[in-house]
Amino acid sequence: MDKFETLTGLVAPLDRANVDTDAIIPKQYLKSIKRTGFGRPCLTTGAISIRVNRVWITVSAVINPDFVLNQTRYQGAQILLARDNFGCGSSREHAPWALVDYGFRAIIAPSYADIFYNNSFKNGLLPIVLERDAVDRLFKECATAPGYKLTVDLVAQTVISPVGTTFKFEIDAFRRHCLLNGLDDIGLTLQHVAEIKTYEERRRQRHRGYFPSENLI
């Protein structure tokens, strides 16, 4: 997992509340347990419009030009600005996978669904909680300033706007430590690999001969 210390990135404003995980990555794409390949269909619920031709009774999918991620000014965004209860719905870990694979490193919202919030940290995605008034202000600034960027400083736990306004955010110390050092659950375990090898060798010596399969090693 990549380390997260500071990030100055383009902001994409997703101005809707209760964006669920099926909107982030629809169920038909949950056919792989690899963490790559989910960026393209990320948030396709809003990106694609379904049109029905009632004369010929045909259905076609077309790009929705009004959807934020389809607009040229937001291409390459690394920070997603969202509303309340982001990531609600099912507990699929594919949701943060898709957002990270798309290119997002941080999300700013007033609140998140608990499981999505926890899964984000485990996958190198920083979910920042700011007060609604602060989020409203960021949405307004983003709408009026093409190329709007924010600086996220995890060390100082701040979000800094282009005009220098600083917003402080809180984060659990352990989660902060893991992001700063690029440690997911496997990385945390591997920090103790020497102790694990010592334990396994001691156990093997203590129980040698108890397990027939070990006699073949």
N, C-alpha and C positions, 0 to 999 in steps of 0.2 A: 504494500500500500504506500502511495506517495505521501511524503511529509507535507503538512500544511502549516505554514508560518504566517506569511503575508501574501495577499493577493490584491492586485489592482485589475479589475475586470469590467468588461461591458455588461450592463444590466438589461435583462429582458423582463418586462412587467406583465405578469399573468394576473389580470385583474378580475379574479373570481374566487369565491370562497368554496370550501368543501370539495376541493379537487381530489378525487379518490384514486386509489392505486390502479383501478381498471382504466382510468383516463390516462394515467401516467404511462402504463404499459398494458395494453389490452390482453385479455386472457389467451387469445389465439396465438400470441407470440411466446407463451410460456412453455416452449418445447425444448429448451436447452438449459443446462445448469452451468454453462460457461458464462463469464461475466462480460462478454463482448458480443457485439451484434445487435444490441438493443437500442442503440442511439437513434437509428433511422426511424423505427416505429414509435419512438418516445413522444407521448402526447399527441398521437395521431387522431384521437377523438376530436380534437379541435382543428387539427391541420387539414383534415379531409372533409369535404362536404359530399353528402349522398344526394344525387339528383335523380328524380324519377320522371321519365318521359311517358306521360299517361296515354299518349296517342299510340305509341309503339310498344308500350308496357316494357320499357327497358330501364335498367338501373345502371348508373355510372358514378364513379368516384372521381371528384376533381379537387384540385388544390384550393383551399380556402384562403384567398388573399388577405382577408381581414384578420386571420389568426396571427398572433404576435410573432411566433417563431418562423413564420413564412415571410415576414417583412425584412427587406434588405438591411434596414438600419440595425436590426438585432442579430444579424448573423455573426456567429463567433462569440455569443454571450457566454460568460462563465458564472454569472451571478443571476439567480432567478428570484424575482420579487413577487411574492404571493400574498394571499389573504388567509383568513382564519381556517383552522382545521385542515391544513394541507396534508395530503397523504392518508386520508381516512379510507375506510373500506377494508379489503382483505389485507392479510399480513405479508403478502408476497415480497420477498427480498429483491425480486427483479425490479421493483420500482426504483430504489436508489441505484441499482446497476445501470438502468436505462438512463437516468439523469446524468450519472458520471460518464457513461459512454457517449452521451450527446456532447459533453464538454463542460457541464456545470461542476463547480467546485464548492459552491455555497448557495444557500437559500436563505432569504430573509422573509419572515412572516410573523404575525402576532401569535400564532399557535399552530401546533402540529398534532396529528394522531400519534399516540404513544409508541406503537410498534414501529411505524415509519421513522419516527424520531430516533429510536434506538438503533434501527437497522442502518440509518444514514451514517452514524459515527463509525460503525463497523466496516464501512465501505469507503471511507475517506471523504465523505460528503459532510460539510459543516452546516447544520440547520440552526440559524441564528433567530432568536426570539427578541423582537423589539415591540414596544408599545404601539397600539393602533395609531395613535397620533403621529408617531415617528414614521410608521409605514405609509400612512396617508401622505405625509410630506414627501417621502421618497417617490411615491407614485406620481405626484404632481410635478416634481422636478424632472423625473425621467421623461414624462410626456412632452415637456417643453424644451428639452435639450437633447438633440440628436447626438449620438455617441456618448451618452451619459455613462460614466464609470464611477464605481465606488472602490474604496480601499478597505479591505478587511484585514485587520491585524489581530491574529489569534493570540499572540504574545501579550499584547496590551488589552485584548478583549474589546476592541473598538471597531466601529464602522465609520469611515470618514467620507463625507460628500465632497464633490469637486470644489465647493466654496469653503471647505474647511470645517463644516459642522461635524462634531463628533458625537456619536451615539454609543453608549456603553452597553455591553451585553454580558449576561452571566452564563457560565458554563461549568459543569461538573469538573472538578480538578483532574479526576482520573481520565475522563474522556478527552480533556484538553491535552493531557500528557500523551495519550495514545496518538492523537492527530499530529501533534508537534513532532513526534518521533516516528510517524508512519507505521504504527503498530496495530494490526488487526489481531483477532484471537489467536491465529497461528503464530504471528510474530511475537506475541506475548509469551506463548508457550516455548518458543525457540530460544527465548532469553535464558531459559533454565535447562538447556539441552545437556550441559555437563552434569548437573544434578540428576537429571533423568537417566543418563547413561550409568552413572554410579549406582543409582537405585536398582536399575535393571540387572546390572552385573552382580550386585550383592544378593538380589533375589534369586538369580540363576545359580549362584554358588550354594545358597542356603537350601534350595529345593532340587539340586542336581539329582537326577535319577527318579524323581517323583513323576515326571512327565515323559512318557516313552518317546515323544517326538524330539525332545531335547537331546536324547542319546544319539540321534542321527546327525547332530550338528558338529 
